[in-house]
Every structure is written in structure tokens, then in C-alpha cells.
């Protein structure tokens, strides 16, 4: 290591001169030992070192010097060959090997230099993304606070007016003040959803074995307050998966709550939660017999603020499905939906099959 650092500190001229001297010294030793010992492999040392530290063309020059030195020492030793051209042929072969070494070392150096450069750029990009995420998080919370403050003031004033002057207001003014309060609440929900959408990208995934069957039943229990006696939710036996339990809870919560919301006008509500097992992935689904949608708008379902129904019909901010898509993609999966207007919809999300032991599943 010390020698390599020393060679790296030398100038190109010093390296070439050192390579020539070392090569001639090898030729002299080769001459002294005669044909009994071969030093041909040692000629590769100055070629490789000069190529690595000085470059390709200096390496080729040392290769030429090595080939000439070798044949001169061989001729001076007067080795016996069956034909006078054999030593020259050997020199050509050895020179070809020398050039191959030059090519290998020069190419390797270029590849390693590029790899180092790419690693540096990658580290810089990672640092930039980390800094941007921190700035974005600060910005999100700052904006959230700045937006909530006037909302609280507006909502508070509307509530106080209704409480204090309700008896003096006609139906039109009471209705307009109620509309103000409703829109304040809607804006507050929108801010919450935007923050949740932002967090879904930055939140670190904590992988573990997730019992999707238990998770789905827990979500259904949480959403019971939104259902009625006419609602039938059938949770099939679905397999466990490797993922983040909190994030996957959010996925199921958003999809099941959507199914409940878009079936509220149906006399009989049927919601099915199941899974199709494919070769490399699990395809989970939430199926309902609700309002459905036109398939020509299917590509808009998972976009931010994209809604296929009027807010007067079904409340919402248009962010829930975008959160689902982002979480599933971060798990290496995909999302899509199938539906028909007034006949229901089925929302699918796939998660890759990852190996885990029976002990982990227990």
C-alpha cells in the first residue's frame, strides 16, 4: 500500500523512466540466468504499474521496451532453437500478451474511475433529496399551520354568529353560515390529507410479516360506525405478506372506507375483501356494488384531486386513492381498478411474494 501511494505521487516521466530501468534490469538478470530460468512474467509488473499510474500509451511504450529487452537478452544468451525465426515469433506473442495487460489495466482504471464518479454523484443526489425532503416537510407543516389559522378564525366567527344571532337571522343567512362551516371542515380535511400524502412518500418502510387477514378485519371493525344494518362486508381468508403494517393499514382503510362511502345509496350493500394468488405476487382486492365508474376514466382514479363524482353526491378530497397508489408502489406493487357505472367497482393492489419462514408467520 505504501509503495502504491508512492508510485501514485510520482510524475508521469518519473514513472516511465522507472519502468524502463526496471525492465532493463530484468533483461540483465534474464541474461545472467540463461535459458534455465524464465523471467517473462516479471516483465508484466512494470507494464501493469506504468499503465495504471501513467496511462495507456506509457504502458504500450514499456511493453515495446520489454519485448525488445527480452529478445536481446535471449539472443545474447544464444538459446538454441530449431528455427532462427522462433525467438522473433515468441517476441510477437509476448508483446501481444503485454498489450493485453495494458488494455485490461487501462480499461479497469476507466471503469473504476467512472464507478467512483457515479458513486459520488449518487451520494450527492441522495444528500440533495434528503435536504429537499427536510425542507419539504418543514414547508408542509408551515403551510399547514398558516392555512389552519385563518380557517379556525373563519369557522369560529361563523359558529359565534350562529350561536349569538341565530334568532335574528333568516333561513338564508343561517344556511350560508352553515355552508361556511362545512367548507371550513372540508378544507381542514383536505389539509390533513395533503399532509398524509406527503408523509406517505417520506415515511420509512418498516418491513415485517403482516397478517393481512387480521388487518382487514380490524379495519372493518374500525369503520363499523359508517355502516348500517344493510351492509354486508365479507372478508375472505387472505394471505400474509411482507410489508409495513401501518402503511398497509392505511391502504385497506382508504379502500374499504371508499367502498362504504360509494355504496351508501344502495338498498343492499355488499362489500368483498379477498386475494388472488399469482406466481410472483398477491393480488388483494376490495369489491363493492356501489356507484361504480366509467372505465374510460379509470386512469384518473389514482391522481391527486381527481374525482369522478360530485362532492354533493359523495364527500371526499380526492387524495385517498393517490395515497394508496404511493404506498403500494413503495412496496414494489401496483394498483388498478375495474368498474361499471351504477353497478359497482373492484379496486386491486398487488404486493410481491417475499420469502419468509413458517416461524415468522406463526
C-alpha positions in Angstrom: 0.0 0.0 0.0 2.9 2.4 0.9 4.6 1.5 -2.5 1.4 2.2 -4.4 0.9 5.5 -2.7 4.5 6.4 -3.5 4.0 5.5 -7.2 0.8 7.5 -7.3 2.8 10.6 -6.2 5.4 10.3 -9.0 5.2 12.3 -12.2 4.4 10.5 -15.5 8.0 11.0 -16.7 9.4 9.5 -13.5 7.1 6.5 -13.8 8.2 5.9 -17.4 11.9 6.2 -16.5 11.5 3.9 -13.5 9.6 1.4 -15.8 12.4 1.4 -18.4 15.1 0.9 -15.7 13.2 -1.9 -14.1 12.7 -3.6 -17.4 16.4 -3.3 -18.5 17.3 -4.7 -15.0 15.0 -7.7 -15.6 16.6 -8.2 -19.0 20.1 -8.2 -17.5 19.0 -10.8 -14.8 17.4 -12.8 -17.6 20.7 -12.8 -19.5 22.7 -13.8 -16.4 20.5 -16.7 -15.5 20.5 -18.0 -19.0 17.8 -20.3 -20.6 17.3 -22.3 -17.4 15.1 -19.7 -15.7 12.4 -17.6 -17.3 11.6 -14.1 -16.0 9.0 -13.3 -18.7 6.2 -13.0 -16.1 8.1 -10.3 -14.2 8.0 -8.1 -17.3 4.3 -7.6 -16.6 5.0 -5.8 -13.3 6.4 -2.5 -14.8 3.9 -2.7 -17.7 0.9 -3.0 -15.3 2.2 -0.3 -12.8 3.0 2.2 -15.5 -0.3 1.6 -17.3 -2.2 2.1 -14.0 -0.4 5.2 -12.8 0.7 6.8 -16.1 -1.8 5.7 -18.7 -2.3 3.5 -21.7 0.3 5.0 -24.0 3.1 4.9 -21.5 2.1 1.3 -20.8 2.4 0.5 -24.5 5.8 2.1 -24.6 7.0 -0.1 -21.7 5.6 -3.1 -23.5 7.7 -2.3 -26.5 10.8 -1.8 -24.3 10.0 -5.1 -22.5 9.7 -7.1 -25.8 12.9 -5.7 -27.2 14.8 -6.2 -23.9 13.6 -9.8 -23.7 14.6 -10.7 -27.3 18.0 -9.0 -26.9 18.8 -11.0 -23.7 17.6 -14.2 -25.4 19.8 -13.6 -28.4 22.8 -12.8 -26.2 22.3 -16.0 -24.3 22.4 -17.8 -27.6 19.5 -20.1 -26.8 19.2 -23.0 -29.3 16.0 -23.1 -31.4 15.0 -25.4 -34.3 14.5 -22.3 -36.5 16.0 -18.8 -36.3 12.6 -17.1 -36.5 11.2 -18.8 -33.4 12.6 -16.2 -30.9 11.0 -13.4 -33.0 7.7 -15.3 -33.1 7.9 -15.6 -29.3 8.6 -11.9 -29.0 5.4 -11.2 -31.0 3.4 -13.5 -28.8 4.8 -11.9 -25.6 4.3 -8.4 -27.0 0.6 -9.3 -27.6 0.3 -10.5 -24.0 1.9 -7.3 -22.9 -0.6 -5.3 -24.9 -3.5 -7.3 -23.5 -2.3 -6.5 -19.9 -2.2 -2.8 -20.9 -5.7 -3.0 -22.3 -7.0 -4.8 -19.2 -5.5 -2.3 -16.7 -6.3 0.8 -18.7 -9.9 -0.4 -19.1 -10.2 -1.4 -15.4 -8.9 2.0 -14.4 -11.5 3.8 -16.6 -14.3 1.6 -15.2 -13.3 2.2 -11.6 -13.0 5.9 -12.2 -16.5 6.0 -13.7 -17.8 4.0 -10.8 -16.2 6.3 -8.3 -17.7 9.3 -10.1 -21.1 7.7 -10.2 -20.9 6.9 -6.5 -20.0 10.5 -5.7 -22.9 11.7 -7.8 -25.2 9.2 -6.2 -24.2 10.4 -2.7 -24.7 14.0 -3.7 -28.1 13.2 -5.2 -29.1 11.3 -2.0 -28.0 14.2 0.1 -29.9 16.7 -2.1 -33.0 14.5 -1.8 -32.6 14.2 1.9 -32.2 18.0 2.2 -35.2 18.6 -0.1 -37.4 16.2 1.9 -36.5 18.0 5.1 -37.2 21.4 3.5 -40.5 20.0 2.1 -41.5 18.6 5.5 -40.8 22.0 7.1 -42.7 23.7 4.3 -45.7 21.4 4.6 -46.1 21.9 8.3 -45.6 25.7 7.9 -48.2 25.9 5.2 -50.5 23.6 7.2 -50.2 26.0 10.2 -50.6 29.1 8.0 -53.7 27.6 6.3 -55.3 26.3 9.5 -55.1 29.6 11.4 -57.5 31.6 9.1 -59.7 28.5 8.8 -60.0 28.4 12.6 -60.8 32.1 12.7 -63.4 31.9 9.9 -65.0 28.8 11.4 -65.0 30.3 14.8 -66.7 33.6 13.7 -69.3 31.6 11.8 -70.1 29.5 14.8 -70.3 32.5 17.1 -72.6 34.4 14.7 -74.9 31.3 14.5 -74.9 31.0 18.3 -75.4 34.6 19.2 -77.7 35.9 16.4 -79.4 32.7 15.3 -82.8 34.1 16.4 -82.3 37.3 14.4 -81.2 35.6 11.2 -83.5 34.3 8.5 -83.2 30.9 6.9 -81.0 32.1 4.1 -78.3 33.6 6.3 -78.3 30.5 8.6 -77.9 28.3 5.6 -74.9 30.4 4.3 -73.2 30.3 7.7 -73.7 26.5 7.8 -72.1 26.3 4.3 -69.1 28.3 5.6 -68.7 25.9 8.5 -69.0 22.9 6.2 -66.4 24.3 3.8 -64.0 25.1 6.7 -64.3 21.5 7.8 -63.8 20.3 4.2 -60.7 22.5 3.9 -59.3 21.2 7.2 -59.8 17.6 5.9 -58.0 18.5 2.7 -55.0 19.9 4.6 -54.9 16.7 6.7 -55.0 14.5 3.5 -52.3 16.6 1.8 -50.0 16.1 4.8 -50.8 12.4 4.8 -50.0 12.2 1.1 -46.7 14.0 1.7 -45.8 11.7 4.6 -46.6 8.6 2.6 -43.6 9.3 0.4 -41.1 10.2 3.1 -42.1 7.8 5.8 -39.5 4.9 6.2 -40.9 1.5 5.4 -40.5 -0.9 8.4 -40.8 -4.4 6.8 -42.3 -7.2 8.8 -44.7 -10.1 8.3 -48.2 -8.6 8.1 -51.3 -10.7 8.8 -53.5 -9.1 6.2 -56.5 -11.2 7.3 -56.3 -9.8 10.8 -55.5 -6.3 9.4 -58.6 -6.3 7.1 -60.9 -7.4 9.9 -59.5 -4.7 12.2 -60.2 -2.0 9.6 -63.7 -3.3 9.1 -64.3 -3.1 12.8 -63.0 0.5 12.9 -65.3 1.5 10.1 -68.4 -0.1 11.6 -69.7 3.3 12.7 -70.0 4.3 9.0 -72.1 1.2 8.1 -75.7 0.2 8.7 -77.7 -3.0 9.1 -78.0 -3.3 5.3 -74.2 -3.5 4.9 -72.6 -6.9 4.4 -68.8 -7.0 4.5 -67.3 -10.4 3.6 -63.6 -10.7 4.5 -62.2 -13.8 2.7 -59.2 -15.7 4.0 -56.3 -13.7 2.6 -52.6 -14.5 2.9 -50.0 -12.7 5.0 -47.4 -10.5 3.2 -44.1 -8.8 3.9 -44.5 -5.0 4.3 -45.2 -2.1 6.6 -48.2 -2.8 8.8 -49.1 0.8 9.4 -48.9 1.7 5.7 -50.9 -1.3 4.6 -53.5 -0.5 7.2 -53.8 2.9 5.5 -54.2 1.2 2.1 -57.0 -1.1 3.4 -58.6 1.7 5.4 -58.8 4.0 2.3 -60.2 1.3 0.0 -62.7 -0.1 2.4 -63.9 3.3 3.5 -64.3 4.3 -0.1 -66.4 1.1 -0.7 -68.6 2.0 2.2 -68.9 5.6 1.0 -69.9 4.8 -2.6 -72.5 2.2 -1.6 -74.4 4.4 0.8 -77.3 5.0 -1.7 -77.8 1.2 -2.3 -80.6 -0.7 -0.6 -78.4 -3.7 0.0 -74.6 -3.2 0.4 -72.2 -6.0 -0.4 -68.5 -5.5 0.0 -66.0 -8.2 -0.5 -62.3 -8.2 0.5 -60.2 -11.0 -0.9 -57.0 -12.0 -2.7 -55.9 -13.8 -5.8 -52.6 -15.7 -5.5 -50.4 -15.4 -8.6 -46.9 -16.9 -9.3 -44.9 -13.9 -8.0 -47.4 -11.7 -6.3 -50.5 -11.5 -4.2 -53.4 -9.5 -5.7 -55.6 -8.1 -3.0 -59.0 -6.6 -3.9 -61.9 -4.7 -2.4 -65.1 -5.2 -4.4 -68.4 -3.3 -3.9 -71.8 -3.0 -5.6 -71.9 0.8 -5.3 -71.9 3.7 -7.7 -69.0 2.3 -9.8 -67.4 4.4 -12.5 -66.9 4.6 -16.3 -63.8 2.6 -17.3 -62.7 5.3 -19.7 -61.9 7.4 -16.7 -60.0 4.6 -14.8 -56.6 6.3 -15.4 -57.7 9.3 -13.4 -58.7 7.5 -10.3 -55.4 7.5 -8.6 -54.4 11.1 -9.3 -54.3 13.8 -6.7 -57.6 15.8 -6.5 -59.1 13.6 -9.2 -62.8 12.8 -8.6 -65.3 11.1 -10.8 -68.3 12.0 -8.7 -69.5 15.4 -7.5 -68.8 16.3 -3.9 -72.5 16.9 -3.4 -73.1 13.1 -4.0 -70.1 11.7 -2.2 -67.8 13.7 0.2 -64.0 13.4 -0.1 -60.9 15.3 -1.1 -59.6 13.2 -4.0 -56.4 12.2 -2.2 -57.2 8.8 -0.6 -56.5 6.7 -3.7 -53.4 8.7 -4.5 -52.0 7.7 -1.1 -52.9 4.1 -1.8 -51.0 4.1 -5.0 -48.0 5.7 -3.5 -47.8 3.3 -0.6 -48.3 0.2 -2.8 -45.6 1.4 -5.3 -43.2 1.9 -2.5 -43.8 -1.8 -1.6 -43.0 -2.8 -5.2 -46.6 -3.4 -6.2 -49.2 -1.8 -8.5 -52.8 -0.6 -8.3 -55.7 -0.6 -10.7 -59.4 -0.7 -10.7 -62.3 -2.1 -12.7 -65.9 -0.9 -12.6 -69.1 -0.1 -14.3 -71.3 2.9 -13.7 -74.1 2.1 -11.1 -73.0 -1.5 -10.9 -70.0 -1.3 -8.5 -66.2 -1.3 -8.6 -63.3 -3.5 -7.7 -60.0 -2.0 -6.6 -56.9 -4.1 -6.8 -53.4 -3.8 -5.4 -50.6 -6.3 -5.8 -47.7 -7.0 -3.4 -44.7 -9.1 -4.3 -44.2 -12.5 -2.7 -41.2 -12.3 -0.5 -39.7 -15.4 1.2 -40.3 -15.7 5.0 -40.2 -18.7 7.2 -43.1 -20.5 8.9 -41.7 -19.4 12.2 -42.2 -15.7 11.1 -45.8 -16.5 10.1 -46.6 -18.1 13.5 
